[in-house]
Structures are given as C-alpha cells and as structure tokens.
Amino acid sequence: MRWQQQVNNALDRVSGYRLLKSTSLVPQRAPGDAVRGPTDPEKDRLLRTPVFVLSSVRSGSTLLRVMLSSHSQIHAPHETHFRRISVSLGTQPVQQAMESLGITQSDVEHLLWDRLLHRELVRSRKLILVEKTPSNVFGYRRLATCWPEARFIFLLRHPMSIAQSWHEAEPRQRPMHQAISHTYQYMKYLERARHELDGLEVRYEKLTTDPAMETRRICTFLDVGWEPDMLVYGKSHPTAFVKGVGDWRDKIRTGTVQPGRPLPPPDTVPVELQPIARAWGYLS
C-alpha cells in the first residue's frame, strides 16, 4: 500500500477526513453511485418542468434568453453552469449515511441542482424557469434523467456562422481551425439530443428575421400568452451582459433584435461541418 493511502486511512480513522489533490476539480465517484431519476418526484424535486435551451456556443442563446426573460411569467437567468457543481462523499461514514438514506452521490447532486434553480425561480416571482448554459448540451441525458418532465428547446444556427462567430469573439486566441473543431463538438451533441429528446426547434436566423413569429411559437410551446415586451428586451435587461455567463458584445447590448449575418455560401462550408449543415437543412 502506498504511503499516501496509509496516511489517508489513518486520517480518516481519526478525523473522518481525507486529503485530496488540490488540482482535482471533479470529486471521485462514491462506490455504487448511479445516475437515476427521482425515486419520489413529489418530494425529490421542487422544479417539475424546467426548460432547457440546448445549443452550441455563438448560436444566439443569450438573445433568446433575454427575450424570454422579458416575459412576465418566464425567468431565464444568465448561464448558471449548474451542471459543473458536484458533491463529494469523501469519507466512508458519509457514504454509509447516504446509503442508509437510499441516496446516491448523483442523487445528492440532483437535489442541489434542483434547489439552486428553484431558488432562482422563486426569487424572480415568475412561473417558468429557463436555463441556457451551452455546455448543458454535453449532459442532455443527465438533465432528462434528473427532471423527467423537463422541456427542451433546440436552438440551431448555420454551423459555419457559429464557427465564424466563435472565432471572431477571440480571433488571436482562437484561430478559425480551432473554432471549427471546438464548436463542432457542441453541434455533434446537439444533433444527438434532437434525435433522443422531444422538444421545440428554433432557428437563430428566423429568430432574428421574424422575432415576433418565433417568440409566439415558443410561448405556445411553453403554454403562456405572447407579450410584445419580448421584442424590446433592453427595457428589462439594460445591464445584464457579462463575459463568462453569456454574450456581452455590442450587438446584444442594443436592447433590440438585430439582423443576423448573411448565410455563408455553400462552397465555403468546411468538410468538417458539412454533415451537420445537411442534417440541419442548411445544405442540400
């Protein structure tokens, strides 16, 4: 047995604590951990039907968020990145305690996520919670497991426009070939989610060319009436744009929907993005 294990075992016996590497960002999974839905939905979930916008980065999710959050019954906070919040059952006693309660490590994480988002909804005094962190697309199955009655909006945009916008956000740090490779990962998982989950498909290009029609479609999907203030989101969100939790650039700060960039010519779409572009109807 390595000396580190001997020290940790001794520390565990004396204090109930163990040493972890400071560089470790993800807790070790407890023995027997299982990702599963709520065993008792009435007691295990405060939120029953949260709404998740699944999208790539640079797809217009911040625009959609502030338009939705301008509705009197919809609260769409900035990106919460809640799925990156994890818990650690770092000692044998706490693992034993959770096991005796019939709770797995993932169950505890689900309870924490649900409480966090429910708190946001209660503070807003609204009825519907919409969360739009783009990285959620990588964990769409976990979201559907945690909230079996969750509703999903799939936000699509031309794949080349996504990559180009991602490159332009940080042109020196993110050359075009890296932007293509990075955004493709989001698109790949979004395409999988579209085939596995039920939901509403919204296109960025339609959202910017006919925002009234698209927001009406979304309101119908969410079973709420349409409100014209959704088109002038700047009245409700004049200073709601901070780098790291959504779009922050000049276009979104105007407070009204701005035209999107023209669709790229078909012959400019790189080979890597062509299958996704075809699947989403942007290439024939």
LOBA-586046 format. One line per 4 residues: number of its first residue (from 1); for each residue x, z, y of C-alpha. Coordinates in steps of 0.2 Angstrom, whole numbers. Each point is the difference from the previous one (the first is absolute). Layout:
LOBA-586046
NUM) X,Z,Y ~ ...
END
This chain:
LOBA-586046
1) 0,0,0 ~ 7,-5,17 ~ 4,15,12 ~ -13,-6,13
5) -13,2,-13 ~ 6,17,-5 ~ 0,6,18 ~ -18,-7,3
9) -6,8,-16 ~ 7,17,6 ~ -7,-2,17 ~ -17,-5,-7
13) 0,16,-11 ~ 5,11,15 ~ -10,-7,15 ~ -11,-13,-7
17) 9,-14,10 ~ 11,-14,-4 ~ 13,-10,10 ~ -4,-19,3
21) 12,-13,7 ~ -3,-2,19 ~ 0,-18,-2 ~ -15,0,-11
25) -15,-7,9 ~ -12,0,-15 ~ -4,16,-10 ~ 3,-1,-19
29) -16,-3,-9 ~ -6,16,-10 ~ -2,-1,-19 ~ -17,-7,-5
33) -3,-7,17 ~ -14,-13,0 ~ -8,-11,14 ~ -18,1,-2
37) -17,1,9 ~ -8,15,6 ~ -7,10,-15 ~ -14,7,11
41) -3,-11,14 ~ -12,11,9 ~ 13,14,1 ~ 17,-10,0
45) -4,-12,14 ~ -5,3,18 ~ 0,-18,3 ~ -10,-11,-12
49) 0,-17,8 ~ 16,-2,11 ~ 4,-18,5 ~ 17,-7,-2
53) 7,-16,8 ~ 12,-8,-12 ~ 12,-12,9 ~ 18,-6,2
57) 9,6,15 ~ -2,-12,16 ~ -18,-5,-6 ~ -10,7,15
61) -4,17,-8 ~ 3,9,16 ~ -12,-11,9 ~ -13,2,-14
65) 3,19,1 ~ -3,2,18 ~ -15,-12,0 ~ -8,10,-14
69) 4,17,8 ~ -8,-5,16 ~ -17,1,-10 ~ -9,16,3
73) -1,4,-19 ~ 17,-6,-6 ~ 16,9,1 ~ 16,-10,-3
77) 15,11,4 ~ 18,-7,2 ~ 9,-3,-16 ~ 1,17,-9
81) 12,-5,-14 ~ -9,13,-10 ~ 4,-7,-17 ~ 19,4,4
85) -5,19,0 ~ 4,7,-17 ~ 0,18,-7 ~ 12,8,-12
89) -4,12,-14 ~ 18,5,0 ~ 0,15,-11 ~ -6,4,-17
93) -12,14,6 ~ -9,-12,12 ~ -1,-13,-13 ~ -8,12,-12
97) -12,6,14 ~ -6,-18,4 ~ -2,-3,-19 ~ -11,15,-2
101) -11,-7,14 ~ -1,-17,-8 ~ 9,-8,14 ~ 14,-12,-1
105) 14,-3,13 ~ -9,-17,5 ~ -17,10,2 ~ 8,11,12
109) 6,-15,10 ~ -17,-7,0 ~ -7,16,6 ~ 12,0,15
113) -3,-18,4 ~ -18,2,0 ~ 1,16,11 ~ 11,-8,13
117) -11,-16,2 ~ -16,11,0 ~ 8,10,14 ~ 2,-15,10
121) -18,-6,-3 ~ -7,17,5 ~ 11,1,16 ~ -7,-17,5
125) -18,6,-2 ~ -4,-17,-8 ~ -7,-5,-17 ~ 12,-13,-7
129) 19,1,-3 ~ 11,-15,0 ~ 18,0,-5 ~ 12,-15,2
133) 18,5,-4 ~ 7,-17,-6 ~ 10,8,-14 ~ -16,6,-8
137) -1,-17,-8 ~ 14,5,-12 ~ -11,15,-6 ~ -17,-8,0
141) -3,5,-18 ~ 4,18,5 ~ -12,0,14 ~ -14,-7,-11
145) 4,13,-12 ~ 0,15,12 ~ -16,-6,9 ~ -11,-10,-13
149) -13,-4,13 ~ 13,-6,13 ~ -4,-16,9 ~ 14,-13,3
153) 2,-13,14 ~ 13,-14,-4 ~ 8,-6,16 ~ 8,-17,-3
157) 11,-11,12 ~ 10,-16,-3 ~ 15,6,-9 ~ 12,-10,11
161) -7,8,15 ~ 2,17,-7 ~ 18,-3,-4 ~ 4,-8,17
165) -9,15,9 ~ 10,12,-10 ~ 16,-9,4 ~ -4,0,18
169) -3,18,1 ~ 18,4,-4 ~ 9,-17,1 ~ 18,7,-1
173) -3,13,-13 ~ -11,-11,-10 ~ 5,-19,-2 ~ -14,-12,-6
177) 6,0,-18 ~ -2,18,-1 ~ -16,1,8 ~ -7,-13,-12
181) 6,10,-15 ~ -6,17,7 ~ -17,-6,5 ~ -3,-9,-17
185) 0,16,-9 ~ -15,6,10 ~ -9,-16,-2 ~ 4,0,-19
189) -8,17,-2 ~ -15,-4,12 ~ -3,-15,-11 ~ -1,11,-16
193) -12,12,9 ~ -12,-14,5 ~ -2,-4,-19 ~ -1,18,-6
197) -11,8,13 ~ -17,-4,9 ~ 0,-1,18 ~ -2,-11,16
201) 12,-14,5 ~ 5,-1,18 ~ 11,-13,7 ~ 11,3,16
205) -3,-17,6 ~ -19,2,0 ~ 2,17,7 ~ 9,-7,15
209) -10,-16,3 ~ -18,8,-3 ~ 2,19,1 ~ -18,3,2
213) -5,-9,-16 ~ 14,8,-10 ~ -4,18,6 ~ -18,-3,-3
217) 4,-4,-18 ~ 11,15,-2 ~ -14,11,7 ~ -12,-7,-12
221) 12,4,-14 ~ 2,18,6 ~ -19,1,3 ~ 0,4,19
225) -7,-9,14 ~ 12,-11,11 ~ 5,6,17 ~ 7,-11,14
229) 13,13,5 ~ 10,-6,-16 ~ 5,-15,10 ~ 8,10,14
233) 10,13,-9 ~ 11,4,15 ~ -14,10,7 ~ 1,12,-15
237) 19,-2,-4 ~ 9,-2,16 ~ 17,8,-6 ~ -2,0,-19
241) 15,-11,-4 ~ 16,8,-6 ~ 14,-8,-10 ~ 0,6,-18
245) -18,3,-3 ~ -7,-17,5 ~ 3,-15,11 ~ 6,5,18
249) 5,-16,8 ~ -8,-8,16 ~ -13,-10,-8 ~ -9,14,-8
253) 1,10,16 ~ -11,-12,10 ~ -15,9,-7 ~ -9,-16,-5
257) 1,-12,-14 ~ 13,-13,4 ~ 2,-18,-9 ~ 11,0,-15
261) 14,-12,-2 ~ -4,-18,-6 ~ 1,-2,-19 ~ 17,-6,-6
265) 1,-18,-6 ~ -1,-1,-19 ~ 17,-8,-2 ~ 8,16,9
269) -6,12,-13 ~ 15,6,-11 ~ -1,-2,-19 ~ -1,19,-2
273) -16,1,10 ~ -9,-16,-6 ~ -9,8,-16 ~ -7,14,11
277) -5,-12,14 ~ -9,-11,-13 ~ -9,16,-8 ~ -6,5,17
281) -6,-18,5 ~ 13,-4,13 ~ 8,-14,-10 ~ -9,-13,-11
END
